[in-house]
């Protein structure tokens, strides 16, 4: 039996932002009912989403936490500027909470964007097949 071919079309940023396969835009990245866990791969394009163990760690640190930090710093600056009469604990606690929620909300998008940029600069190869058959 012949293995499915690996589809090698360039990834599209819009598909990634919709949390769909960045190549075909049809397969959902997330497992059904999960906010964090990605599916094994795209069954249409036939490649693994997680190319190696720890593949999405870079997404968490470089994209998700950058966005969360910006949200926390922006809301902190706004609180200091507009609500300076509030106590220090409130001015520190509210932005920290906002940053934590933004991080939780942005995890799938960060992973998806990481996948898009990785595929853009490090295109898929036959080693990235979803089915491991030769
Ligand atoms: Zn696909």
Backbone and ligand atoms as CSV (ligand in chain L), in Angstrom:
chain,resi,resn,atom,element,x,y,z
A,1,UNK,N,N,0.846,-1.194,0.000
A,1,UNK,CA,C,0.000,0.000,0.000
A,1,UNK,C,C,0.882,1.245,0.000
A,2,UNK,N,N,0.546,2.165,-0.847
A,2,UNK,CA,C,1.334,3.393,-1.008
A,2,UNK,C,C,0.982,4.407,0.087
A,3,UNK,N,N,1.997,5.010,0.720
A,3,UNK,CA,C,1.751,6.041,1.736
A,3,UNK,C,C,1.252,7.315,1.069
A,4,UNK,N,N,0.425,8.048,1.799
A,4,UNK,CA,C,-0.072,9.311,1.261
A,4,UNK,C,C,1.085,10.261,1.043
A,5,UNK,N,N,0.993,11.071,0.015
A,5,UNK,CA,C,2.024,12.058,-0.261
A,5,UNK,C,C,1.949,13.202,0.734
A,6,UNK,N,N,3.086,13.770,1.047
A,6,UNK,CA,C,3.153,14.944,1.890
A,6,UNK,C,C,2.888,16.163,1.013
A,7,UNK,N,N,1.896,16.961,1.388
A,7,UNK,CA,C,1.557,18.149,0.604
A,7,UNK,C,C,2.502,19.265,1.003
A,8,UNK,N,N,3.156,19.867,0.051
A,8,UNK,CA,C,4.167,20.874,0.342
A,8,UNK,C,C,3.808,22.226,-0.260
A,9,UNK,N,N,2.655,22.752,0.098
A,9,UNK,CA,C,2.295,24.105,-0.324
A,9,UNK,C,C,2.740,25.065,0.775
A,10,UNK,N,N,3.058,26.307,0.445
A,10,UNK,CA,C,3.506,27.254,1.486
A,10,UNK,C,C,2.410,27.500,2.525
A,11,UNK,N,N,2.801,27.665,3.785
A,11,UNK,CA,C,1.806,27.949,4.830
A,11,UNK,C,C,1.234,29.351,4.673
A,12,UNK,N,N,0.014,29.522,5.168
A,12,UNK,CA,C,-0.648,30.831,5.087
A,12,UNK,C,C,-0.940,31.331,6.499
A,13,UNK,N,N,-0.583,32.599,6.746
A,13,UNK,CA,C,-0.737,33.190,8.080
A,13,UNK,C,C,-2.200,33.246,8.495
A,14,UNK,N,N,-3.093,33.539,7.574
A,14,UNK,CA,C,-4.521,33.631,7.898
A,14,UNK,C,C,-5.057,32.301,8.423
A,15,UNK,N,N,-4.664,31.206,7.794
A,15,UNK,CA,C,-5.110,29.891,8.269
A,15,UNK,C,C,-4.609,29.648,9.686
A,16,UNK,N,N,-3.367,30.022,9.956
A,16,UNK,CA,C,-2.818,29.834,11.302
A,16,UNK,C,C,-3.582,30.652,12.324
A,17,UNK,N,N,-3.932,31.866,11.964
A,17,UNK,CA,C,-4.652,32.728,12.895
A,17,UNK,C,C,-6.071,32.216,13.146
A,18,UNK,N,N,-6.587,31.413,12.234
A,18,UNK,CA,C,-7.903,30.791,12.425
A,18,UNK,C,C,-7.790,29.462,13.152
A,19,UNK,N,N,-6.578,29.130,13.625
A,19,UNK,CA,C,-6.292,27.861,14.316
A,19,UNK,C,C,-6.635,26.666,13.443
A,20,UNK,N,N,-6.297,26.795,12.167
A,20,UNK,CA,C,-6.464,25.706,11.203
A,20,UNK,C,C,-5.083,25.320,10.683
A,21,UNK,N,N,-5.017,24.205,10.001
A,21,UNK,CA,C,-3.765,23.786,9.393
A,21,UNK,C,C,-3.239,24.934,8.526
A,22,UNK,N,N,-1.980,25.352,8.716
A,22,UNK,CA,C,-1.476,26.501,7.960
A,22,UNK,C,C,-1.305,26.240,6.467
A,23,UNK,N,N,-1.416,24.980,6.052
A,23,UNK,CA,C,-1.234,24.657,4.633
A,23,UNK,C,C,-2.557,24.527,3.887
A,24,UNK,N,N,-3.486,23.760,4.432
A,24,UNK,CA,C,-4.756,23.552,3.718
A,24,UNK,C,C,-5.878,24.428,4.282
A,25,UNK,N,N,-5.754,24.843,5.538
A,25,UNK,CA,C,-6.773,25.677,6.155
A,25,UNK,C,C,-8.066,24.935,6.486
A,26,UNK,N,N,-8.033,23.617,6.428
A,26,UNK,CA,C,-9.253,22.848,6.671
A,26,UNK,C,C,-9.224,22.108,8.001
A,27,UNK,N,N,-8.128,21.465,8.311
A,27,UNK,CA,C,-8.064,20.667,9.548
A,27,UNK,C,C,-7.880,21.583,10.749
A,28,UNK,N,N,-8.678,21.374,11.818
A,28,UNK,CA,C,-8.475,22.168,13.032
A,28,UNK,C,C,-7.187,21.753,13.726
A,29,UNK,N,N,-6.501,22.727,14.307
A,29,UNK,CA,C,-5.265,22.406,15.023
A,29,UNK,C,C,-5.559,21.779,16.376
A,30,UNK,N,N,-6.591,22.272,17.042
A,30,UNK,CA,C,-6.894,21.809,18.391
A,30,UNK,C,C,-7.688,20.512,18.366
A,31,UNK,N,N,-7.433,19.662,19.372
A,31,UNK,CA,C,-8.249,18.461,19.545
A,31,UNK,C,C,-9.645,18.899,19.944
A,32,UNK,N,N,-10.630,18.105,19.609
A,32,UNK,CA,C,-12.012,18.438,19.955
A,32,UNK,C,C,-12.152,18.579,21.460
A,33,UNK,N,N,-12.702,19.698,21.919
A,33,UNK,CA,C,-12.950,19.916,23.333
A,33,UNK,C,C,-11.741,20.373,24.129
A,34,UNK,N,N,-10.627,20.638,23.485
A,34,UNK,CA,C,-9.425,21.055,24.211
A,34,UNK,C,C,-9.030,22.465,23.802
A,35,UNK,N,N,-8.527,23.243,24.750
A,35,UNK,CA,C,-8.056,24.585,24.442
A,35,UNK,C,C,-6.555,24.612,24.241
A,36,UNK,N,N,-5.860,23.586,24.711
A,36,UNK,CA,C,-4.404,23.603,24.683
A,36,UNK,C,C,-3.821,22.517,23.788
A,37,UNK,N,N,-4.408,21.332,23.789
A,37,UNK,CA,C,-3.810,20.193,23.079
A,37,UNK,C,C,-4.116,20.222,21.589
A,38,UNK,N,N,-3.058,20.073,20.816
A,38,UNK,CA,C,-3.205,20.006,19.374
A,38,UNK,C,C,-3.436,18.559,18.938
A,39,UNK,N,N,-4.075,18.391,17.799
A,39,UNK,CA,C,-4.233,17.067,17.208
A,39,UNK,C,C,-2.859,16.542,16.804
A,40,UNK,N,N,-2.820,15.269,16.435
A,40,UNK,CA,C,-1.540,14.668,16.039
A,40,UNK,C,C,-0.993,15.311,14.770
A,41,UNK,N,N,-1.884,15.675,13.862
A,41,UNK,CA,C,-1.406,16.256,12.614
A,41,UNK,C,C,-2.555,16.481,11.660
A,42,UNK,N,N,-2.222,16.974,10.492
A,42,UNK,CA,C,-3.241,17.226,9.475
A,42,UNK,C,C,-3.407,15.970,8.628
A,43,UNK,N,N,-4.621,15.426,8.641
A,43,UNK,CA,C,-4.885,14.214,7.878
A,43,UNK,C,C,-5.021,14.510,6.387
A,44,UNK,N,N,-5.273,15.736,6.037
A,44,UNK,CA,C,-5.370,16.100,4.621
A,44,UNK,C,C,-3.973,16.287,4.024
A,45,UNK,N,N,-3.141,17.060,4.719
A,45,UNK,CA,C,-1.784,17.327,4.236
A,45,UNK,C,C,-0.804,16.226,4.635
A,46,UNK,N,N,-1.189,15.431,5.624
A,46,UNK,CA,C,-0.398,14.282,6.053
A,46,UNK,C,C,0.941,14.664,6.692
A,47,UNK,N,N,0.906,15.570,7.640
A,47,UNK,CA,C,2.131,15.865,8.396
A,47,UNK,C,C,1.792,16.013,9.873
A,48,UNK,N,N,2.836,15.806,10.722
A,48,UNK,CA,C,2.688,15.906,12.176
A,48,UNK,C,C,2.748,17.370,12.580
A,49,UNK,N,N,1.850,17.779,13.475
A,49,UNK,CA,C,1.931,19.141,13.991
A,49,UNK,C,C,3.151,19.312,14.888
A,50,UNK,N,N,3.374,18.362,15.774
A,50,UNK,CA,C,4.509,18.438,16.687
A,50,UNK,C,C,5.670,17.701,16.032
A,51,UNK,N,N,6.586,18.447,15.449
A,51,UNK,CA,C,7.640,17.849,14.651
A,51,UNK,C,C,8.658,17.102,15.491
A,52,UNK,N,N,8.803,17.498,16.740
A,52,UNK,CA,C,9.738,16.843,17.650
A,52,UNK,C,C,9.249,17.082,19.065
A,53,UNK,N,N,9.797,16.344,20.007
A,53,UNK,CA,C,9.391,16.526,21.407
A,53,UNK,C,C,9.803,17.923,21.853
A,54,UNK,N,N,8.870,18.640,22.475
A,54,UNK,CA,C,9.151,20.004,22.925
A,54,UNK,C,C,9.025,21.038,21.821
A,55,UNK,N,N,8.433,20.637,20.717
A,55,UNK,CA,C,8.322,21.531,19.556
A,55,UNK,C,C,7.620,22.852,19.900
A,56,UNK,N,N,6.596,22.779,20.748
A,56,UNK,CA,C,5.821,23.982,21.043
A,56,UNK,C,C,6.361,24.773,22.237
A,57,UNK,N,N,7.447,24.336,22.845
A,57,UNK,CA,C,8.021,25.087,23.975
A,57,UNK,C,C,8.467,26.478,23.547
A,58,UNK,N,N,9.064,26.573,22.399
A,58,UNK,CA,C,9.498,27.879,21.896
A,58,UNK,C,C,8.327,28.815,21.704
A,59,UNK,N,N,7.181,28.248,21.288
A,59,UNK,CA,C,5.989,29.075,21.110
A,59,UNK,C,C,5.565,29.686,22.422
A,60,UNK,N,N,5.613,28.883,23.471
A,60,UNK,CA,C,5.188,29.392,24.769
A,60,UNK,C,C,6.079,30.531,25.228
A,61,UNK,N,N,7.352,30.381,25.093
A,61,UNK,CA,C,8.262,31.395,25.606
A,61,UNK,C,C,8.360,32.613,24.702
A,62,UNK,N,N,8.462,32.400,23.430
A,62,UNK,CA,C,8.748,33.533,22.542
A,62,UNK,C,C,7.509,34.313,22.126
A,63,UNK,N,N,6.399,33.659,21.947
A,63,UNK,CA,C,5.214,34.342,21.428
A,63,UNK,C,C,4.195,34.581,22.530
A,64,UNK,N,N,3.751,33.523,23.179
A,64,UNK,CA,C,2.683,33.654,24.171
A,64,UNK,C,C,3.092,34.559,25.328
A,65,UNK,N,N,4.258,34.331,25.891
A,65,UNK,CA,C,4.657,35.135,27.041
A,65,UNK,C,C,5.041,36.557,26.639
A,66,UNK,N,N,5.491,36.762,25.416
A,66,UNK,CA,C,5.737,38.124,24.952
A,66,UNK,C,C,4.435,38.910,24.890
A,67,UNK,N,N,3.414,38.293,24.341
A,67,UNK,CA,C,2.108,38.949,24.247
A,67,UNK,C,C,1.536,39.191,25.646
A,68,UNK,N,N,1.652,38.195,26.520
A,68,UNK,CA,C,1.141,38.350,27.887
A,68,UNK,C,C,1.902,39.446,28.628
A,69,UNK,N,N,3.205,39.512,28.436
A,69,UNK,CA,C,4.009,40.554,29.093
A,69,UNK,C,C,3.624,41.937,28.592
A,70,UNK,N,N,3.423,42.048,27.296
A,70,UNK,CA,C,3.001,43.341,26.741
A,70,UNK,C,C,1.649,43.757,27.303
A,71,UNK,N,N,0.732,42.818,27.414
A,71,UNK,CA,C,-0.590,43.126,27.984
A,71,UNK,C,C,-0.459,43.557,29.438
A,72,UNK,N,N,0.369,42.853,30.196
A,72,UNK,CA,C,0.545,43.195,31.610
A,72,UNK,C,C,1.226,44.555,31.748
A,73,UNK,N,N,2.256,44.791,30.973
A,73,UNK,CA,C,2.960,46.083,31.070
A,73,UNK,C,C,2.074,47.232,30.591
A,74,UNK,N,N,1.319,47.006,29.522
A,74,UNK,CA,C,0.427,48.051,29.034
A,74,UNK,C,C,-0.661,48.389,30.028
A,75,UNK,N,N,-1.271,47.363,30.592
A,75,UNK,CA,C,-2.323,47.630,31.581
A,75,UNK,C,C,-1.727,48.219,32.853
A,76,UNK,N,N,-0.498,47.823,33.204
A,76,UNK,CA,C,0.169,48.416,34.368
A,76,UNK,C,C,0.462,49.893,34.157
A,77,UNK,N,N,0.947,50.225,32.978
A,77,UNK,CA,C,1.223,51.631,32.677
A,77,UNK,C,C,-0.069,52.445,32.686
A,78,UNK,N,N,-1.133,51.865,32.142
A,78,UNK,CA,C,-2.428,52.546,32.144
A,78,UNK,C,C,-2.935,52.757,33.568
A,79,UNK,N,N,-2.753,51.771,34.419
A,79,UNK,CA,C,-3.205,51.899,35.809
A,79,UNK,C,C,-2.408,52.967,36.551
A,80,UNK,N,N,-1.101,53.006,36.315
A,80,UNK,CA,C,-0.271,54.017,36.979
A,80,UNK,C,C,-0.666,55.409,36.480
A,81,UNK,N,N,-0.947,55.510,35.194
A,81,UNK,CA,C,-1.268,56.809,34.600
A,81,UNK,C,C,-2.664,57.299,34.998
A,82,UNK,N,N,-3.652,56.409,34.905
A,82,UNK,CA,C,-5.040,56.827,35.120
A,82,UNK,C,C,-5.533,56.623,36.555
A,83,UNK,N,N,-5.006,55.618,37.227
A,83,UNK,CA,C,-5.538,55.273,38.553
A,83,UNK,C,C,-4.422,55.241,39.582
A,84,UNK,N,N,-3.610,56.246,39.605
A,84,UNK,CA,C,-2.465,56.260,40.512
A,84,UNK,C,C,-2.889,56.362,41.977
A,85,UNK,N,N,-4.141,56.736,42.225
A,85,UNK,CA,C,-4.600,56.826,43.609
A,85,UNK,C,C,-4.858,55.458,44.232
A,86,UNK,N,N,-4.933,54.407,43.399
A,86,UNK,CA,C,-5.135,53.067,43.932
A,86,UNK,C,C,-3.865,52.572,44.626
A,87,UNK,N,N,-4.012,51.628,45.485
A,87,UNK,CA,C,-2.881,51.087,46.218
A,87,UNK,C,C,-1.918,50.321,45.324
A,88,UNK,N,N,-0.706,50.164,45.831
A,88,UNK,CA,C,0.328,49.467,45.064
A,88,UNK,C,C,-0.069,48.027,44.747
A,89,UNK,N,N,-0.718,47.381,45.689
A,89,UNK,CA,C,-1.110,45.985,45.482
A,89,UNK,C,C,-2.095,45.855,44.319
A,90,UNK,N,N,-3.026,46.788,44.214
A,90,UNK,CA,C,-4.003,46.771,43.126
A,90,UNK,C,C,-3.316,47.088,41.803
A,91,UNK,N,N,-2.435,48.102,41.824
A,91,UNK,CA,C,-1.752,48.508,40.594
A,91,UNK,C,C,-0.821,47.395,40.103
A,92,UNK,N,N,-0.307,46.578,40.988
A,92,UNK,CA,C,0.535,45.446,40.576
A,92,UNK,C,C,-0.301,44.202,40.287
A,93,UNK,N,N,-1.345,43.978,41.077
A,93,UNK,CA,C,-2.115,42.745,40.956
A,93,UNK,C,C,-3.007,42.675,39.737
A,94,UNK,N,N,-3.640,43.768,39.396
A,94,UNK,CA,C,-4.548,43.760,38.242
A,94,UNK,C,C,-3.786,43.487,36.949
A,95,UNK,N,N,-2.671,44.179,36.658
A,95,UNK,CA,C,-1.931,43.847,35.431
A,95,UNK,C,C,-1.373,42.424,35.427
A,96,UNK,N,N,-0.945,41.925,36.587
A,96,UNK,CA,C,-0.447,40.540,36.643
A,96,UNK,C,C,-1.568,39.562,36.308
A,97,UNK,N,N,-2.765,39.835,36.799
A,97,UNK,CA,C,-3.900,38.970,36.504
A,97,UNK,C,C,-4.267,39.051,35.023
A,98,UNK,N,N,-4.259,40.264,34.504
A,98,UNK,CA,C,-4.552,40.427,33.072
A,98,UNK,C,C,-3.525,39.669,32.236
A,99,UNK,N,N,-2.252,39.781,32.590
A,99,UNK,CA,C,-1.205,39.066,31.857
A,99,UNK,C,C,-1.396,37.562,31.915
A,100,UNK,N,N,-1.795,37.047,33.073
A,100,UNK,CA,C,-2.012,35.605,33.201
A,100,UNK,C,C,-3.182,35.147,32.328
A,101,UNK,N,N,-4.264,35.902,32.323
A,101,UNK,CA,C,-5.412,35.524,31.487
A,101,UNK,C,C,-5.076,35.631,30.000
A,102,UNK,N,N,-4.359,36.671,29.625
A,102,UNK,CA,C,-3.970,36.799,28.224
A,102,UNK,C,C,-3.088,35.620,27.814
A,103,UNK,N,N,-2.191,35.201,28.685
A,103,UNK,CA,C,-1.338,34.041,28.380
A,103,UNK,C,C,-2.181,32.793,28.165
A,104,UNK,N,N,-3.151,32.563,29.040
A,104,UNK,CA,C,-4.006,31.385,28.888
A,104,UNK,C,C,-4.818,31.438,27.598
A,105,UNK,N,N,-5.326,32.623,27.284
A,105,UNK,CA,C,-6.116,32.764,26.062
A,105,UNK,C,C,-5.260,32.646,24.808
A,106,UNK,N,N,-3.981,33.058,24.891
A,106,UNK,CA,C,-3.150,33.156,23.701
A,106,UNK,C,C,-2.348,31.891,23.418
A,107,UNK,N,N,-2.376,30.903,24.304
A,107,UNK,CA,C,-1.566,29.692,24.112
A,107,UNK,C,C,-1.808,29.034,22.745
A,108,UNK,N,N,-3.050,28.764,22.346
A,108,UNK,CA,C,-3.228,28.114,21.036
A,108,UNK,C,C,-2.762,28.995,19.874
A,109,UNK,N,N,-3.015,30.292,19.975
A,109,UNK,CA,C,-2.581,31.189,18.894
A,109,UNK,C,C,-1.053,31.254,18.829
A,110,UNK,N,N,-0.403,31.287,19.985
A,110,UNK,CA,C,1.054,31.301,20.005
A,110,UNK,C,C,1.635,30.058,19.369
A,111,UNK,N,N,1.052,28.915,19.693
A,111,UNK,CA,C,1.516,27.669,19.084
A,111,UNK,C,C,1.269,27.658,17.578
A,112,UNK,N,N,0.112,28.151,17.190
A,112,UNK,CA,C,-0.219,28.179,15.769
A,112,UNK,C,C,0.719,29.110,15.001
A,113,UNK,N,N,0.997,30.275,15.581
A,113,UNK,CA,C,1.912,31.202,14.913
A,113,UNK,C,C,3.332,30.641,14.868
A,114,UNK,N,N,3.712,29.958,15.940
A,114,UNK,CA,C,5.025,29.306,15.961
A,114,UNK,C,C,5.123,28.300,14.814
A,115,UNK,N,N,4.065,27.507,14.638
A,115,UNK,CA,C,4.049,26.505,13.575
A,115,UNK,C,C,4.136,27.175,12.209
A,116,UNK,N,N,3.402,28.278,12.047
A,116,UNK,CA,C,3.437,28.976,10.761
A,116,UNK,C,C,4.859,29.459,10.438
A,117,UNK,N,N,5.474,30.145,11.390
A,117,UNK,CA,C,6.808,30.690,11.117
A,117,UNK,C,C,7.840,29.573,10.966
A,118,UNK,N,N,7.687,28.509,11.733
A,118,UNK,CA,C,8.600,27.378,11.584
A,118,UNK,C,C,8.465,26.767,10.199
A,119,UNK,N,N,7.247,26.568,9.739
A,119,UNK,CA,C,7.053,25.977,8.425
A,119,UNK,C,C,7.501,26.922,7.321
A,120,UNK,N,N,7.373,28.220,7.584
A,120,UNK,CA,C,7.794,29.205,6.588
A,120,UNK,C,C,9.321,29.175,6.409
A,121,UNK,N,N,10.035,29.090,7.524
A,121,UNK,CA,C,11.501,29.158,7.454
A,121,UNK,C,C,12.176,27.786,7.481
A,122,UNK,N,N,11.423,26.770,7.876
A,122,UNK,CA,C,11.947,25.410,7.938
A,122,UNK,C,C,10.878,24.499,7.352
A,123,UNK,N,N,10.786,24.461,6.019
A,123,UNK,CA,C,9.679,23.741,5.366
A,123,UNK,C,C,9.621,22.268,5.756
A,124,UNK,N,N,8.438,21.716,5.585
A,124,UNK,CA,C,8.210,20.313,5.896
A,124,UNK,C,C,9.075,19.426,5.009
A,125,UNK,N,N,9.460,18.286,5.571
A,125,UNK,CA,C,10.198,17.283,4.817
A,125,UNK,C,C,9.462,15.953,4.949
A,126,UNK,N,N,9.960,14.938,4.303
A,126,UNK,CA,C,9.340,13.612,4.399
A,126,UNK,C,C,9.404,13.074,5.826
A,127,UNK,N,N,10.328,13.559,6.639
A,127,UNK,CA,C,10.404,13.125,8.045
A,127,UNK,C,C,9.216,13.619,8.860
A,128,UNK,N,N,8.491,14.589,8.358
A,128,UNK,CA,C,7.360,15.172,9.082
A,128,UNK,C,C,6.032,14.510,8.747
A,129,UNK,N,N,6.078,13.392,8.045
A,129,UNK,CA,C,4.850,12.684,7.696
A,129,UNK,C,C,4.056,12.297,8.928
A,130,UNK,N,N,2.742,12.388,8.821
A,130,UNK,CA,C,1.893,11.944,9.921
A,130,UNK,C,C,1.935,10.434,10.039
A,131,UNK,N,N,1.867,9.733,8.910
A,131,UNK,CA,C,2.028,8.279,8.948
A,131,UNK,C,C,3.503,7.997,8.744
A,132,UNK,N,N,4.054,7.141,9.523
A,132,UNK,CA,C,5.489,6.890,9.522
A,132,UNK,C,C,5.913,5.857,8.480
A,133,UNK,N,N,4.971,5.476,7.664
A,133,UNK,CA,C,5.339,4.492,6.640
A,133,UNK,C,C,6.195,5.159,5.576
A,134,UNK,N,N,7.155,4.429,4.988
A,134,UNK,CA,C,8.019,5.029,3.962
A,134,UNK,C,C,7.297,5.307,2.678
L,1,ZN,ZN,ZN,-3.570,20.520,6.201
